[in-house]
Amino acid sequence: MHRSKWTLVAFALAAASTLVADDLPEYESENTATSVRPPLGEEVPIGELLGSITRDELHILEPYSSSDVARLIELEGETLRVHSVVQSTFIPEGGSPVILNFDEEHRECFKVVVYRRNYDHWGREAVEIAELYEGADVLVEGTVSLYEGLPQIEVMAPTQIRRVVDE
């Protein structure tokens, strides 16, 4: 096989000019992904859906308590971890969102919301998603926003909620 001198020069120049992102000091990735999701609409086995964390691991992470509503309000816009037991769930008549209440007094507590646009990430309907978490001791991770003056985290993927287990 015969290649011209110019073809070889072109290959050499292309190889020498190939940069990797790490070679650029000002390079900063725009990728903000925090998890890998299954394909939309594909049912995820319960064992994979309900990730877990041990109490020892939870202690190391030092999450915020859902009962510290005033502090969570102050942290609006921050991405953080919150720990508690889901006291109740609620789904409005329209079927969205699924709301996880972290106190018996749902009108004054921290909440987690799952909107219909994200149900496919669970591979389940609203009622089934609510049943997965009701009464569960969980750690949730996400960005705090306020709804009607109360803190909440919108959960877009099951990997943002992990069950707390003894061992």
C-alpha positions in Angstrom: 0.0 0.0 0.0 1.5 3.3 -1.1 0.7 6.6 0.6 1.9 10.0 -0.5 4.3 12.0 1.6 1.5 14.6 2.1 -0.9 12.1 3.4 1.6 11.0 6.1 2.3 14.6 7.0 -1.5 15.3 7.3 -1.9 12.2 9.7 1.1 13.4 11.8 -0.3 16.9 12.1 -3.8 15.6 13.1 -2.3 13.3 15.7 -0.1 16.1 17.1 -2.9 18.6 17.3 -5.4 16.3 19.1 -6.1 17.7 22.6 -7.8 16.2 25.5 -10.0 18.3 27.8 -7.5 17.7 30.7 -4.8 19.5 28.5 -6.8 22.7 28.7 -6.4 24.5 32.0 -9.6 26.6 31.5 -11.8 23.6 30.6 -14.7 23.0 32.9 -17.3 20.3 32.1 -20.9 21.4 31.8 -22.1 17.9 32.7 -24.2 18.1 35.8 -25.4 14.5 35.8 -25.5 12.9 39.3 -26.8 9.5 38.3 -27.4 7.1 35.4 -31.0 6.3 34.7 -32.6 3.3 33.1 -34.2 3.9 29.7 -37.5 5.8 30.0 -40.6 3.7 30.5 -38.6 0.6 31.4 -39.6 -1.0 34.7 -36.8 -1.1 37.3 -36.7 -4.0 39.7 -37.6 -2.9 43.3 -34.2 -3.9 44.6 -32.4 -1.6 42.2 -35.0 1.2 42.6 -34.7 1.5 46.3 -31.0 2.2 46.9 -29.9 2.0 50.5 -27.4 3.5 52.8 -26.4 2.2 56.3 -26.8 4.3 59.4 -23.0 4.4 59.7 -22.8 5.8 56.2 -25.6 8.3 57.0 -23.8 9.5 60.0 -20.7 10.3 58.0 -22.7 12.3 55.4 -24.1 14.6 58.2 -27.5 15.3 56.4 -29.9 18.0 57.5 -32.9 16.9 59.4 -36.3 17.4 57.8 -37.6 18.8 61.1 -35.3 21.8 60.8 -37.7 23.6 58.4 -36.4 27.1 59.2 -32.8 26.1 58.3 -33.9 24.4 55.1 -35.8 27.5 54.1 -32.5 29.5 54.6 -30.8 27.0 52.3 -33.1 27.6 49.3 -31.2 27.0 46.1 -28.5 24.8 47.8 -28.0 21.1 46.8 -28.0 19.0 50.0 -29.0 15.8 51.7 -32.0 15.6 54.0 -32.9 12.6 56.3 -36.1 11.6 57.9 -39.0 9.1 57.8 -41.8 9.7 55.2 -44.8 10.3 57.4 -47.4 10.3 54.6 -47.9 10.6 50.9 -50.3 12.6 48.8 -51.3 12.6 45.2 -53.7 15.4 44.1 -56.8 14.5 41.9 -54.9 15.4 38.8 -52.4 12.6 39.5 -49.3 14.8 39.8 -47.1 15.3 41.7 -46.5 12.6 44.2 -45.8 14.4 47.5 -43.8 12.8 50.3 -44.5 14.5 53.6 -41.8 14.4 56.3 -44.0 15.3 59.2 -47.5 14.5 60.4 -48.4 18.2 60.0 -48.1 18.2 56.2 -49.0 21.9 56.0 -45.8 22.9 57.8 -43.2 20.4 56.8 -40.4 19.6 54.4 -41.6 17.7 51.3 -40.2 15.7 48.4 -42.1 16.0 45.1 -42.0 13.7 42.1 -43.7 15.2 39.0 -45.4 13.2 36.3 -42.7 14.0 33.8 -40.3 11.9 35.9 -42.6 8.9 36.6 -41.0 6.9 33.8 -37.7 7.0 35.6 -39.4 4.7 38.2 -41.2 2.7 35.6 -44.3 3.0 37.8 -47.5 5.0 38.2 -48.0 7.7 40.9 -49.7 5.4 43.4 -46.9 2.8 43.2 -44.3 5.5 43.7 -46.0 6.7 46.8 -46.3 3.2 48.2 -42.6 2.6 47.7 -41.7 5.4 50.2 -44.6 5.8 52.7 -43.3 5.0 56.2 -39.7 4.6 54.9 -36.6 6.0 56.6 -34.9 7.8 53.7 -32.1 10.1 52.7 -33.0 12.4 49.9 -30.5 14.5 47.8 -31.3 17.5 45.7 -31.8 21.2 45.4 -34.0 22.9 47.9 -36.7 25.1 46.5 -39.7 26.8 48.3 -43.3 26.1 47.5 -45.8 28.3 49.4 -43.0 29.2 51.8 -42.0 25.6 52.7 -38.9 23.8 51.6 -39.0 20.9 49.2 -36.8 18.9 46.9 -37.9 17.8 43.5 -36.7 14.3 42.9 -36.2 13.4 39.2 -34.7 10.0 39.6 -35.0 7.1 42.1 -31.3 7.4 42.8 -32.0 10.6 44.7 -33.8 8.8 47.4 -32.1 6.0 49.4 -33.6 3.9 52.2 -31.7 4.0 55.5 -30.9 0.4 56.7 -29.3 -0.9 59.9 -26.7 -2.9 58.1 
